């Protein structure tokens, strides 16, 4: 029996990597000689870098960069396939790095993310995957661009300070100092965020509040990103204001698109391409995926949808595990799922289900594999009877 395990994390409960280990343990208890391939997945958010490294047998590089408030912090980036650097914005500029009282998108900076890119450039890497989940910033990627050599000025020629609100005073920039190795490099953005830079669906309005912005702050930050867009159009003749994805990660998407010639791609597609997912499932008898909830959002291109799409291309059956199952059989069939199973078999509080996720997952997968074996055995017996 050849099985590929390819889940997303169950947010707040169990990581994709840990879930793979638990499911493998449960499978091999029923089928000791099963060949199990673990491919923890993510869609560009937090944890994507570690999952990519694990799934591709890559390596992690540790360094010291600036956190969103400019303090030194240990951070990491991944190297996969021996040539691609995976930069996860949350490592250096992420919201979890700040205490609640420190969250302030007026002053938080993406400078540390630029330092991660620069460190990888110095290591000789020229292919980049940039994961834009979980940012604490709303600075349009200005901090990142500063770390790579671009200078930003107000109308009196003074350097802008860090943070999103500083962009209100932006009058010009000088990119003659941009690291020349950038021109030799390619950048792929792993993100499913399609929000524009400005407006009611823009970076500030949609994501600002979770980063600590009040309603008044959101208005000012939106104006600041609007000024950023005006200056970029004036100097580069590129209109980033309404560009889909430019609002990702507090406007980091805009900076990558306008200055680093990046291309934007669905997060799960980037991840699956990077680990050559389709090739790895070709010899599988079964693919097992999963995420916290199987619901309408699953249908719109999340991890499970990506797994079903790729496995379907090589005619491999897919089943899914989840914390809560809200899809009908017809919806699962449309998605390409053979079946979906909740980890929770009976009445249970949300707290207990999250706390006991590992235990429930192992029990559930053992039941599923036992059922599959029973079905295979009955099919074999029927074939013998027919032949007899």
Helices and strands as residue ranges (DSSP letters): E 2-5, H 16-30, E 35-38, H 48-55, E 59-66, E 72-80, E 84-88, H 89-93, G 95-97, G 100-102, H 111-122, E 127-131, H 142-147, E 151-153, G 164-169, E 172-174, G 180-184, E 186-190, H 203-207, G 209-211, H 215-236, G 248-251, H 252-259, E 263-265, H 267-274, H 277-281, E 286-294, G 296-300, H 303-313, E 318-325, H 329-335, E 339-342, H 350-355, H 357-387
